[in-house]
Every structure is written in structure tokens, then in C-alpha cells.
Amino acid sequence: YSFDMLGEAARTEADALRYLKAYADAISSLDAGANGPDIRQNHGISVKLSALHPRYEVTQKEKMLPVMAERLLSLALAARHSRMGLNIDAEEADRLDLSLDVIERVLAEPELAGWNGFGVVVQAYGPRAAFVIDWLYDLARKYDRSIMVRLVKGAYWDTEIKRAQMLGLDGYPVFTRKANTDVSYLACAKKLLAMTDRIYPQFATHNAHTVAAILSMAGDRDSFEFHRLHGMGEALHET
């Protein structure tokens, strides 16, 4: 299983430290069940960067980045010690560039060399999704890492649309038609399946057509895995 800790973004430093401890405690609690030799077969956990710092914003990047990276690195090292994976959850589109800065700073740390449990969530409803995947692949090659990429459709569509309308933006940071998101998902999936020398794809979907398309594109079943929400899509994934 991959565990998410649902919660709001940190509003204060006290919030951030509390969330940091909660993540660390969760990793420690899952340690006993992570007994497999391949960490991809063990439990994992997902982390929201917005929970680790109260000023996760572009205007505070200079002060925020080193603190955020230090906190995320501590969780990554704990996950490595516990033989489990750690995914960085995707959030709102305006934080994408910031998240990539944090990810690069942490992934570059020599202490993570040889660990293939570092993961990143990519949202296919964003027009930049394919470019993010290319960037992650180049990053993995640059630092000689093997990483996980969980591909999802996207979780903040309503928020992104409303925010763009309120600000009077010229366009939207996400596709406005579901069909476009579906096509983007398959295009990104095809891209990921061609990058398995550095990336272990994790396809999160409850859509039977999407599952069938990925199985058709994939050369084997060992180089990727499917994800689903607990209690949803059980019959599809068992098939």
C-alpha cells in the first residue's frame, strides 16, 4: 500500500513541524511491514510539500528552499532506512516550479545514492506534464538515480479553473476538457514506458480503457505497476 496523510497546508511554523513529525512517525510505524528485498513491493508514503513549510511560495523561495529541502531529506532518509518508497504529491500548478526546485535539491544529495524509492507524482491534466516527465528523466540521469513516477489525472481541477477565472488569466493551467486530459495521460504513459531504465512508472487509474491501453503499450508487466484508491476499482485491478 501507498499511504497518504490527508491534511491542510501548514499555516504556521508550528503546523509544519507537527506535520513533519506526523510523517516521520508514520514512516516509523510502517517500518515493521517493509520486509521485502525490493522496496517497490513494500509499503510507501506520500508527502505534501505544502505541509512542510508555511511559506511555500515563490516570493519566499530563497528562505524557504533550504529549510524545505532539509525537512524533505530527513523524511527521505527515514524512508530509505525503513526500506520503503516516498512520493512527492503534486499540488497546485503555480507551485510546480517550486516543487521541482525542491526535488532537484534533495535528489542530488549523495546520501540518497543507490536508493530507488524516491518518487514524484505528475498530473496529466496539466499541459506541462510531458515536459515535467522529460525533466525528471534528465534529472535521474544527471544524478545517476532510479526514481518512481506516479501518473495521475489530476486532483485540483475545480480549484485551478476557479482561481484562473478570479485572477482574470488569459488561459487555464489545466486542460478544460476531460478528453484532452485522457489523451495527455496516455501520451505521458507512453513516454514513461520508454524511460524504464531510469523511471519506474506507477499508473494511478480506475479507467478500464486507460488500463487496457497501457497494457497494450507495455512490453512486460514487471517494469511498471498500477495504483488505485482503496475501495475503488477493485474488480478492474484484480482482472
C-alpha positions, 0 to 999 in steps of 0.5 A, a space after each residue: 500500500 501507498 499511504 497518504 496523510 490527508 491534511 491542510 497546508 501548514 499555516 504556521 511554523 508550528 503546523 509544519 513541524 507537527 506535520 513533519 513529525 506526523 510523517 516521520 512517525 508514520 514512516 516509523 510505524 510502517 517500518 515493521 511491514 517493509 520486509 521485502 528485498 525490493 522496496 517497490 513491493 513494500 509499503 510507501 508514503 506520500 508527502 505534501 510539500 505544502 505541509 512542510 513549510 508555511 511559506 511555500 511560495 515563490 516570493 519566499 523561495 530563497 528562505 524557504 528552499 533550504 529549510 524545505 529541502 532539509 525537512 524533505 531529506 530527513 523524511 527521505 532518509 527515514 524512508 530509505 532506512 525503513 526500506 520503503 518508497 516516498 512520493 512527492 504529491 503534486 499540488 497546485 500548478 503555480 507551485 510546480 516550479 517550486 516543487 521541482 526546485 525542491 526535488 532537484 535539491 534533495 535528489 542530488 544529495 549523495 546520501 540518497 545514492 543507490 536508493 530507488 524509492 524516491 518518487 514524484 507524482 505528475 498530473 496529466 491534466 496539466 499541459 506541462 506534464 510531458 515536459 515535467 516527465 522529460 525533466 525528471 528523466 534528465 534529472 535521474 540521469 544527471 544524478 545517476 538515480 532510479 526514481 518512481 513516477 506516479 501518473 495521475 489525472 489530476 486532483 485540483 481541477 475545480 480549484 485551478 479553473 476557479 482561481 484562473 477565472 478570479 485572477 482574470 488569466 488569459 488561459 487555464 493551467 489545466 486542460 478544460 476538457 476531460 478528453 484532452 486530459 485522457 489523451 495527455 495521460 496516455 501520451 505521458 504513459 507512453 513516454 514513461 514506458 520508454 524511460 524504464 531504465 531510469 523511471 519506474 512508472 506507477 499508473 494511478 487509474 480506475 479507467 478500464 480503457 486507460 488500463 487496457 491501453 497501457 497494457 497494450 503499450 507495455 512490453 512486460 508487466 514487471 517494469 511498471 505497476 498500477 495504483 488505485 484508491 482503496 475501495 475503488 476499482 477493485 474488480 478492474 485491478 484484480 482482472 
